[in-house]
Amino acid sequence: MKHSLCFLLFLFTLSCSQKKQDKIVITENKEYKQSEMAALMLKMYAVNLENKKLILEGKSPEKFNQEFLNIHTAKLTDSTDRNAAFKGFSDFYLKNYEMLFESSKDSLKINYNNTINSCIACHKTTCIGPIPKIKKLLIKE
């Protein structure tokens, strides 16, 4: 009994003498450089969000953003994504976007949603991550 008591006392002393160690989280400082296409698509999002606000106020978007034509040349994060399907979806988006500026007040919402749906269609084939954010641009009837 005396030995077991000494052994327990020894364990207790040993456990109390160990220093509590904080968890050290090591992270690597990686510099993330945004691709030209990612920057362009963020710009497209911002412009389409502004267009949505205008349309909901009963106003028409003012002018076609010529910068969006860079969709054909902007550098992608993964250059292999620029293929025939990407070109087709890009053309489809630009056509829908252009139609928005030729719309009557009656067809603004429909043409705007067609523009946004063309973004969603493309993203379903390659980069699905932004789809929930893009869907927030749609005008609900």
Solvent accessible surface area in square Angstrom, and as a share of the most:
residue,aa,sasa,rsa
1,M,199,0.89
2,K,159,0.67
3,H,159,0.71
4,S,60,0.39
5,L,119,0.59
6,C,75,0.45
7,F,117,0.49
8,L,111,0.55
9,L,115,0.57
10,F,122,0.51
11,L,76,0.38
12,F,132,0.55
13,T,80,0.47
14,L,85,0.42
15,S,68,0.44
16,C,85,0.51
17,S,77,0.50
18,Q,128,0.57
19,K,179,0.76
20,K,190,0.81
21,Q,163,0.72
22,D,117,0.60
23,K,190,0.81
24,I,143,0.73
25,V,124,0.71
26,I,150,0.76
27,T,102,0.59
28,E,132,0.59
29,N,155,0.80
30,K,162,0.69
31,E,169,0.76
32,Y,173,0.66
33,K,176,0.75
34,Q,78,0.34
35,S,21,0.13
36,E,92,0.41
37,M,7,0.03
38,A,30,0.24
39,A,45,0.35
40,L,10,0.05
41,M,53,0.24
42,L,93,0.46
43,K,84,0.36
44,M,11,0.05
45,Y,45,0.17
46,A,57,0.44
47,V,32,0.19
48,N,2,0.01
49,L,63,0.31
50,E,91,0.41
51,N,9,0.05
52,K,37,0.16
53,K,103,0.44
54,L,34,0.17
55,I,8,0.04
56,L,100,0.50
57,E,112,0.50
58,G,45,0.43
59,K,105,0.44
60,S,47,0.30
61,P,10,0.06
62,E,157,0.70
63,K,160,0.68
64,F,38,0.16
65,N,31,0.16
66,Q,118,0.52
67,E,75,0.34
68,F,0,0.00
69,L,82,0.41
70,N,70,0.36
71,I,9,0.04
72,H,63,0.28
73,T,106,0.62
74,A,7,0.06
75,K,143,0.61
76,L,29,0.15
77,T,116,0.67
78,D,70,0.36
79,S,89,0.57
80,T,106,0.61
81,D,44,0.23
82,R,87,0.32
83,N,81,0.42
84,A,89,0.69
85,A,54,0.42
86,F,18,0.08
87,K,114,0.48
88,G,41,0.39
89,F,50,0.21
90,S,2,0.01
91,D,59,0.31
92,F,102,0.42
93,Y,7,0.03
94,L,17,0.09
95,K,128,0.54
96,N,13,0.07
97,Y,0,0.00
98,E,87,0.39
99,M,79,0.35
100,L,2,0.01
101,F,53,0.22
102,E,126,0.57
103,S,24,0.15
104,S,66,0.43
105,K,130,0.55
106,D,137,0.71
107,S,33,0.21
108,L,6,0.03
109,K,78,0.33
110,I,108,0.55
111,N,18,0.09
112,Y,0,0.00
113,N,25,0.13
114,N,61,0.31
115,T,0,0.00
116,I,0,0.00
117,N,69,0.35
118,S,1,0.01
119,C,25,0.15
120,I,11,0.06
121,A,36,0.28
122,C,20,0.12
123,H,19,0.08
124,K,127,0.54
125,T,83,0.48
126,T,74,0.43
127,C,67,0.40
128,I,118,0.60
129,G,60,0.58
130,P,44,0.28
131,I,19,0.10
132,P,86,0.54
133,K,90,0.38
134,I,15,0.08
135,K,94,0.40
136,K,143,0.61
137,L,4,0.02
138,L,30,0.15
139,I,6,0.03
140,K,158,0.67
141,E,167,0.75
